[in-house]
Amino acid sequence: MQGIRWSKVDSAKKTDTVIIVCTGPSLKNFNFDALRGKGYIIAVNDAGKYVPFADAWFTLDPWGCGLDGKQFPQNFAGDLYAAVPDDFATGGAKSHDHQVVPNPKINYLHRIPFHTVSDYKPYDYLSWGLNDDRGSINTGNSGYGALNLAYHMNPKRIILLGVDASNGYFFDEGKFTRNLGHLPMIFRSTLPQLKEKNIEVWNGSQYSKVDCFQRCTLSVVLKKLDSWK
């Protein structure tokens, strides 16, 4: 089986504003065209189908990310990133679904595993944070991984959209996520590193359970994006 070619995030992009578009229900009926030209846009998972003009697509889920995979948005013009286990695209991969031929269109990054939900300790003992190796992404959730991707780009600010930590998707009211109760604590664990790099983070989901960043409405986000142009 052809070996995987590992990538590193280009920190030289030096974009001032990174906009991360996730799939939470707070984005229902949102006009994504309003984001055009407002920053470097990272579309996460299925959000790529609704923001085809995004600068990058990102996933932590390796299924469908092989040569014949269809998980990433087709005809996507931006950069494709997937954080995958180190045994991905090898004949010895633990998961049969990961025994695939790597896709040369995708920038593969090392997916660094965390504890499972049952292993959580009290918050004071967590030390998850963001991975400082530009070839690695810390695990926990694809939106959380996208924050690590943005962090590697050294922006002035990061805008989170659709990070609700609630059950559901903006594009399908009948589809539900797994339990996302761990998101508030893992996002909170990023604060020291973000502060050290002077990266400001805004959460454009007003009632998100991820409350460690300044939360605001989508209309406020759009006004801020205009003021930062």
C-alpha positions, 0 to 999 in steps of 0.5 A: 500500500502506498505510504502517506505523505504527512504535511505541515500547516503553512504558518506564513499565511499570516491572515489576520482573521480566520473564520471557522464554519462548523455545523451547529444548528445556530447557523440554520438559514444563515447566508454564508455568502455574507462571509465572502472576502471577510477572512480566511474561511475554514469549513468543517466536515459537511459545512464544506458543501455549503461554503464551497468558496471557503479557503480550506476544508478540515476534518478529524474523521478519517473515513472517506478520506482515501483516494476514492473517498467522498467525505470531502466536498467535491470540486472544492477549490480550497486546501483540504486538511484531514487529521488522521491516526498515524496508522492511516493508509497502512495495511496494519491500520487498526480500523479496516476503513483506514486501510486505504490509498491516501488522496494526494489532494489532501494535506494529512496531519497527525491526529493526536488522541485524547482521553475518552469521555469516561476518562475525564478528570476534574477540569483542574487536572486537564492539560489538553490545549492546542498542539504546537507542532504544525504537523499535528492536531489535538483531538476532541472534536472537528471544530476543536481541531479546526481551532488548532489548525487556525492556531497554526496560522498565527492570526490576530483573531478567530471567529467560531460559527456553528460551535453550539455544543448542542445536539443537531445540525443546521442543514438537517433537523432530523440528524443528531450529533453524539454527546458534545458535553465535553466541548466546553472544557476542551475549548477552555483548555486552549485559553492560556496558549491563545492568550500567549499568542495574543489571539482573540477568539469570538464565538458567533453562537449566542447561546453556545455551551462553549462559554470560554470565549466572548459569545455574540449574535451572528449579526454582531459577528458580521459587523465586526468582520466589516470593521476588521476589513 
